[in-house]
C-alpha cells in the first residue's frame, strides 16, 4: 500500500486564488474559506470534501479506499484549514 499524499493545492472557483494545504488524515474537510475573496467552498455534489472538488489531490480517505470508504466511515469533521 502506498502512503497517502497529504498536500493538495486548492483553487478557488470564484477568484482563481490557489493555495497548497495539508489535508487531514482522519476526516473529510467539508468547508474551506478562500483567503483572498473569503468565498466559503463546500464539496460539489457527489464529492465528499473540498479537496476532492477543488484540490489537485483527493483526500486521504478517498486515496486509500475510494469514495465509499470516505462516506461510510463517518469521516466528516467540517474542519476549516485556516
CNS distance restraints for C-alpha pairs under 8 A (distance, minus, plus):
assign (resid   4 and name CA) (resid  60 and name CA) 5.56 0.50 0.50
assign (resid   4 and name CA) (resid  63 and name CA) 6.30 0.50 0.50
assign (resid   4 and name CA) (resid  64 and name CA) 6.81 0.50 0.50
assign (resid   5 and name CA) (resid  57 and name CA) 7.47 0.50 0.50
assign (resid   5 and name CA) (resid  60 and name CA) 6.86 0.50 0.50
assign (resid   6 and name CA) (resid  22 and name CA) 5.53 0.50 0.50
assign (resid   6 and name CA) (resid  23 and name CA) 5.29 0.50 0.50
assign (resid   6 and name CA) (resid  24 and name CA) 7.53 0.50 0.50
assign (resid   6 and name CA) (resid  25 and name CA) 7.50 0.50 0.50
assign (resid   6 and name CA) (resid  59 and name CA) 7.69 0.50 0.50
assign (resid   6 and name CA) (resid  60 and name CA) 6.84 0.50 0.50
assign (resid   7 and name CA) (resid  20 and name CA) 6.59 0.50 0.50
assign (resid   7 and name CA) (resid  21 and name CA) 5.70 0.50 0.50
assign (resid   7 and name CA) (resid  22 and name CA) 4.65 0.50 0.50
assign (resid   7 and name CA) (resid  23 and name CA) 6.12 0.50 0.50
assign (resid   7 and name CA) (resid  57 and name CA) 7.39 0.50 0.50
assign (resid   8 and name CA) (resid  20 and name CA) 5.54 0.50 0.50
assign (resid   8 and name CA) (resid  21 and name CA) 5.62 0.50 0.50
assign (resid   8 and name CA) (resid  22 and name CA) 6.53 0.50 0.50
assign (resid   8 and name CA) (resid  23 and name CA) 7.01 0.50 0.50
assign (resid   8 and name CA) (resid  51 and name CA) 7.06 0.50 0.50
assign (resid   8 and name CA) (resid  55 and name CA) 5.56 0.50 0.50
assign (resid   8 and name CA) (resid  56 and name CA) 5.33 0.50 0.50
assign (resid   8 and name CA) (resid  57 and name CA) 5.11 0.50 0.50
assign (resid   8 and name CA) (resid  58 and name CA) 7.60 0.50 0.50
assign (resid   9 and name CA) (resid  18 and name CA) 6.43 0.50 0.50
assign (resid   9 and name CA) (resid  19 and name CA) 5.33 0.50 0.50
assign (resid   9 and name CA) (resid  20 and name CA) 4.02 0.50 0.50
assign (resid   9 and name CA) (resid  21 and name CA) 6.11 0.50 0.50
assign (resid   9 and name CA) (resid  55 and name CA) 5.18 0.50 0.50
assign (resid   9 and name CA) (resid  56 and name CA) 5.32 0.50 0.50
assign (resid   9 and name CA) (resid  57 and name CA) 7.40 0.50 0.50
assign (resid  10 and name CA) (resid  18 and name CA) 5.49 0.50 0.50
assign (resid  10 and name CA) (resid  19 and name CA) 5.48 0.50 0.50
assign (resid  10 and name CA) (resid  20 and name CA) 6.21 0.50 0.50
assign (resid  10 and name CA) (resid  21 and name CA) 7.25 0.50 0.50
assign (resid  10 and name CA) (resid  51 and name CA) 6.77 0.50 0.50
assign (resid  10 and name CA) (resid  54 and name CA) 5.36 0.50 0.50
assign (resid  10 and name CA) (resid  55 and name CA) 4.28 0.50 0.50
assign (resid  10 and name CA) (resid  56 and name CA) 6.65 0.50 0.50
assign (resid  11 and name CA) (resid  16 and name CA) 5.87 0.50 0.50
assign (resid  11 and name CA) (resid  17 and name CA) 5.71 0.50 0.50
assign (resid  11 and name CA) (resid  18 and name CA) 4.41 0.50 0.50
assign (resid  11 and name CA) (resid  19 and name CA) 6.82 0.50 0.50
assign (resid  11 and name CA) (resid  54 and name CA) 5.71 0.50 0.50
assign (resid  11 and name CA) (resid  55 and name CA) 6.49 0.50 0.50
assign (resid  12 and name CA) (resid  16 and name CA) 4.92 0.50 0.50
assign (resid  12 and name CA) (resid  17 and name CA) 5.35 0.50 0.50
assign (resid  12 and name CA) (resid  18 and name CA) 6.42 0.50 0.50
assign (resid  12 and name CA) (resid  34 and name CA) 6.44 0.50 0.50
assign (resid  12 and name CA) (resid  39 and name CA) 7.89 0.50 0.50
assign (resid  12 and name CA) (resid  41 and name CA) 7.68 0.50 0.50
assign (resid  12 and name CA) (resid  54 and name CA) 7.15 0.50 0.50
assign (resid  13 and name CA) (resid  54 and name CA) 7.91 0.50 0.50
assign (resid  14 and name CA) (resid  37 and name CA) 7.72 0.50 0.50
assign (resid  14 and name CA) (resid  39 and name CA) 7.11 0.50 0.50
assign (resid  15 and name CA) (resid  36 and name CA) 7.75 0.50 0.50
assign (resid  15 and name CA) (resid  37 and name CA) 6.65 0.50 0.50
assign (resid  17 and name CA) (resid  34 and name CA) 7.46 0.50 0.50
assign (resid  17 and name CA) (resid  36 and name CA) 6.68 0.50 0.50
assign (resid  21 and name CA) (resid  81 and name CA) 7.40 0.50 0.50
assign (resid  22 and name CA) (resid  81 and name CA) 7.99 0.50 0.50
assign (resid  23 and name CA) (resid  29 and name CA) 7.91 0.50 0.50
assign (resid  23 and name CA) (resid  51 and name CA) 7.78 0.50 0.50
assign (resid  23 and name CA) (resid  59 and name CA) 6.61 0.50 0.50
assign (resid  23 and name CA) (resid  60 and name CA) 7.41 0.50 0.50
assign (resid  24 and name CA) (resid  28 and name CA) 7.04 0.50 0.50
assign (resid  24 and name CA) (resid  29 and name CA) 7.39 0.50 0.50
assign (resid  24 and name CA) (resid  59 and name CA) 7.87 0.50 0.50
assign (resid  24 and name CA) (resid  60 and name CA) 7.60 0.50 0.50
assign (resid  25 and name CA) (resid  59 and name CA) 7.83 0.50 0.50
assign (resid  25 and name CA) (resid  60 and name CA) 5.77 0.50 0.50
assign (resid  25 and name CA) (resid  61 and name CA) 7.21 0.50 0.50
assign (resid  26 and name CA) (resid  61 and name CA) 7.62 0.50 0.50
assign (resid  26 and name CA) (resid  75 and name CA) 6.64 0.50 0.50
assign (resid  27 and name CA) (resid  61 and name CA) 7.52 0.50 0.50
assign (resid  27 and name CA) (resid  75 and name CA) 4.39 0.50 0.50
assign (resid  27 and name CA) (resid  76 and name CA) 5.35 0.50 0.50
assign (resid  27 and name CA) (resid  77 and name CA) 5.75 0.50 0.50
assign (resid  28 and name CA) (resid  48 and name CA) 6.65 0.50 0.50
assign (resid  28 and name CA) (resid  49 and name CA) 5.48 0.50 0.50
assign (resid  28 and name CA) (resid  59 and name CA) 6.82 0.50 0.50
assign (resid  28 and name CA) (resid  61 and name CA) 7.54 0.50 0.50
assign (resid  28 and name CA) (resid  70 and name CA) 7.38 0.50 0.50
assign (resid  28 and name CA) (resid  75 and name CA) 5.60 0.50 0.50
assign (resid  28 and name CA) (resid  76 and name CA) 4.84 0.50 0.50
assign (resid  28 and name CA) (resid  77 and name CA) 6.23 0.50 0.50
assign (resid  28 and name CA) (resid  78 and name CA) 7.24 0.50 0.50
assign (resid  29 and name CA) (resid  49 and name CA) 5.18 0.50 0.50
assign (resid  29 and name CA) (resid  50 and name CA) 6.19 0.50 0.50
assign (resid  29 and name CA) (resid  51 and name CA) 7.39 0.50 0.50
assign (resid  29 and name CA) (resid  76 and name CA) 6.56 0.50 0.50
assign (resid  29 and name CA) (resid  77 and name CA) 6.22 0.50 0.50
assign (resid  29 and name CA) (resid  78 and name CA) 5.25 0.50 0.50
assign (resid  29 and name CA) (resid  79 and name CA) 5.51 0.50 0.50
assign (resid  29 and name CA) (resid  80 and name CA) 6.81 0.50 0.50
assign (resid  30 and name CA) (resid  42 and name CA) 5.63 0.50 0.50
assign (resid  30 and name CA) (resid  43 and name CA) 6.21 0.50 0.50
assign (resid  30 and name CA) (resid  48 and name CA) 7.28 0.50 0.50
assign (resid  30 and name CA) (resid  49 and name CA) 4.74 0.50 0.50
assign (resid  30 and name CA) (resid  50 and name CA) 5.78 0.50 0.50
assign (resid  30 and name CA) (resid  76 and name CA) 6.96 0.50 0.50
assign (resid  30 and name CA) (resid  77 and name CA) 7.15 0.50 0.50
assign (resid  30 and name CA) (resid  78 and name CA) 4.70 0.50 0.50
assign (resid  30 and name CA) (resid  79 and name CA) 6.82 0.50 0.50
assign (resid  30 and name CA) (resid  80 and name CA) 7.79 0.50 0.50
assign (resid  31 and name CA) (resid  40 and name CA) 6.59 0.50 0.50
assign (resid  31 and name CA) (resid  41 and name CA) 5.51 0.50 0.50
assign (resid  31 and name CA) (resid  42 and name CA) 4.83 0.50 0.50
assign (resid  31 and name CA) (resid  43 and name CA) 7.38 0.50 0.50
assign (resid  31 and name CA) (resid  49 and name CA) 7.41 0.50 0.50
assign (resid  31 and name CA) (resid  50 and name CA) 6.28 0.50 0.50
assign (resid  31 and name CA) (resid  78 and name CA) 6.01 0.50 0.50
assign (resid  31 and name CA) (resid  79 and name CA) 6.73 0.50 0.50
assign (resid  31 and name CA) (resid  80 and name CA) 5.83 0.50 0.50
assign (resid  32 and name CA) (resid  40 and name CA) 5.71 0.50 0.50
assign (resid  32 and name CA) (resid  41 and name CA) 5.14 0.50 0.50
assign (resid  32 and name CA) (resid  42 and name CA) 6.79 0.50 0.50
assign (resid  32 and name CA) (resid  50 and name CA) 6.84 0.50 0.50
assign (resid  32 and name CA) (resid  80 and name CA) 5.39 0.50 0.50
assign (resid  32 and name CA) (resid  81 and name CA) 6.40 0.50 0.50
assign (resid  32 and name CA) (resid  82 and name CA) 7.71 0.50 0.50
assign (resid  33 and name CA) (resid  38 and name CA) 5.47 0.50 0.50
assign (resid  33 and name CA) (resid  39 and name CA) 5.61 0.50 0.50
assign (resid  33 and name CA) (resid  40 and name CA) 4.39 0.50 0.50
assign (resid  33 and name CA) (resid  41 and name CA) 6.03 0.50 0.50
assign (resid  33 and name CA) (resid  80 and name CA) 7.41 0.50 0.50
assign (resid  33 and name CA) (resid  82 and name CA) 7.59 0.50 0.50
assign (resid  34 and name CA) (resid  38 and name CA) 4.72 0.50 0.50
assign (resid  34 and name CA) (resid  39 and name CA) 5.38 0.50 0.50
assign (resid  34 and name CA) (resid  40 and name CA) 6.49 0.50 0.50
assign (resid  34 and name CA) (resid  41 and name CA) 7.43 0.50 0.50
assign (resid  41 and name CA) (resid  50 and name CA) 6.70 0.50 0.50
assign (resid  42 and name CA) (resid  49 and name CA) 6.89 0.50 0.50
assign (resid  42 and name CA) (resid  50 and name CA) 5.56 0.50 0.50
assign (resid  43 and name CA) (resid  47 and name CA) 5.65 0.50 0.50
assign (resid  43 and name CA) (resid  48 and name CA) 6.21 0.50 0.50
assign (resid  43 and name CA) (resid  49 and name CA) 4.75 0.50 0.50
assign (resid  43 and name CA) (resid  50 and name CA) 4.66 0.50 0.50
assign (resid  43 and name CA) (resid  51 and name CA) 7.90 0.50 0.50
assign (resid  43 and name CA) (resid  52 and name CA) 7.35 0.50 0.50
assign (resid  43 and name CA) (resid  53 and name CA) 5.58 0.50 0.50
assign (resid  43 and name CA) (resid  54 and name CA) 7.99 0.50 0.50
assign (resid  44 and name CA) (resid  48 and name CA) 7.99 0.50 0.50
assign (resid  44 and name CA) (resid  49 and name CA) 7.83 0.50 0.50
assign (resid  44 and name CA) (resid  50 and name CA) 7.66 0.50 0.50
assign (resid  44 and name CA) (resid  53 and name CA) 5.78 0.50 0.50
assign (resid  47 and name CA) (resid  52 and name CA) 6.02 0.50 0.50
assign (resid  47 and name CA) (resid  53 and name CA) 6.19 0.50 0.50
assign (resid  47 and name CA) (resid  67 and name CA) 7.76 0.50 0.50
assign (resid  48 and name CA) (resid  52 and name CA) 6.66 0.50 0.50
assign (resid  48 and name CA) (resid  67 and name CA) 7.13 0.50 0.50
assign (resid  48 and name CA) (resid  70 and name CA) 6.97 0.50 0.50
assign (resid  48 and name CA) (resid  71 and name CA) 6.74 0.50 0.50
assign (resid  49 and name CA) (resid  53 and name CA) 6.51 0.50 0.50
assign (resid  49 and name CA) (resid  59 and name CA) 7.46 0.50 0.50
assign (resid  50 and name CA) (resid  54 and name CA) 5.67 0.50 0.50
assign (resid  50 and name CA) (resid  55 and name CA) 6.98 0.50 0.50
assign (resid  51 and name CA) (resid  55 and name CA) 4.36 0.50 0.50
assign (resid  51 and name CA) (resid  56 and name CA) 7.43 0.50 0.50
assign (resid  51 and name CA) (resid  57 and name CA) 6.73 0.50 0.50
assign (resid  51 and name CA) (resid  58 and name CA) 5.45 0.50 0.50
assign (resid  51 and name CA) (resid  59 and name CA) 5.74 0.50 0.50
assign (resid  52 and name CA) (resid  57 and name CA) 6.94 0.50 0.50
assign (resid  52 and name CA) (resid  58 and name CA) 4.42 0.50 0.50
assign (resid  52 and name CA) (resid  59 and name CA) 6.06 0.50 0.50
assign (resid  53 and name CA) (resid  58 and name CA) 7.92 0.50 0.50
assign (resid  58 and name CA) (resid  62 and name CA) 6.32 0.50 0.50
assign (resid  58 and name CA) (resid  63 and name CA) 6.38 0.50 0.50
assign (resid  59 and name CA) (resid  63 and name CA) 6.27 0.50 0.50
assign (resid  60 and name CA) (resid  64 and name CA) 6.04 0.50 0.50
assign (resid  61 and name CA) (resid  65 and name CA) 6.19 0.50 0.50
assign (resid  61 and name CA) (resid  66 and name CA) 6.90 0.50 0.50
assign (resid  61 and name CA) (resid  67 and name CA) 7.59 0.50 0.50
assign (resid  61 and name CA) (resid  69 and name CA) 6.62 0.50 0.50
assign (resid  61 and name CA) (resid  70 and name CA) 5.24 0.50 0.50
assign (resid  62 and name CA) (resid  66 and name CA) 4.10 0.50 0.50
assign (resid  62 and name CA) (resid  67 and name CA) 5.12 0.50 0.50
assign (resid  62 and name CA) (resid  68 and name CA) 7.90 0.50 0.50
assign (resid  62 and name CA) (resid  69 and name CA) 6.83 0.50 0.50
assign (resid  62 and name CA) (resid  70 and name CA) 5.85 0.50 0.50
assign (resid  65 and name CA) (resid  69 and name CA) 5.52 0.50 0.50
assign (resid  65 and name CA) (resid  70 and name CA) 7.54 0.50 0.50
assign (resid  66 and name CA) (resid  70 and name CA) 6.79 0.50 0.50
assign (resid  67 and name CA) (resid  71 and name CA) 6.23 0.50 0.50
assign (resid  68 and name CA) (resid  72 and name CA) 6.00 0.50 0.50
assign (resid  69 and name CA) (resid  73 and name CA) 5.87 0.50 0.50
assign (resid  70 and name CA) (resid  74 and name CA) 7.29 0.50 0.50
assign (resid  70 and name CA) (resid  75 and name CA) 6.16 0.50 0.50
assign (resid  71 and name CA) (resid  75 and name CA) 6.85 0.50 0.50
assign (resid  71 and name CA) (resid  76 and name CA) 7.96 0.50 0.50
